[in-house]
Amino acid sequence: MITLSQLLASTGKSLMFTLSAELILALLLKADKKTVAICTLVNIVTNPLVTLTFNWTYILTHKPPVWYIIITVEVLAVLTEAFVYGKTVKDNIRHPFLFSLILNLGSYLGGLAL
């Protein structure tokens, strides 16, 4: 059984890795300061929701999340973040969906590699 402290630690580690990976990718894509700040804020909201969904799936089923849960949750995160980028930094990002997809794919694949 996963304890609350383990759940919070897992969520915190995931958030720190995601922020590191996505902010590095954003800077490599030449994001300005405002875009980097928005990227940080949006990930502080979306990443814990994604991580908690994965962890709760494991707690309830005693199995890792199946591929369709992973894809659904990740797609929702990409769409949410793209929407926020489109509304807040649309002058700085030409393609908010592509920007969000690149950042999320990079952090997800980086997390798998660990």
Secondary structure, DSSP 8 states (H G I E B T S, - for coil): ---HHHHHHHHHHHHHHHHHHHHHHHHHTT--HHHHHHHHHHHHHHHHHHHHHHHHHHHHHSS---HHHHHHHHHHHHHHHHHHHHHHSTTT-S-HHHHHHHHHHHHHHHHHH-
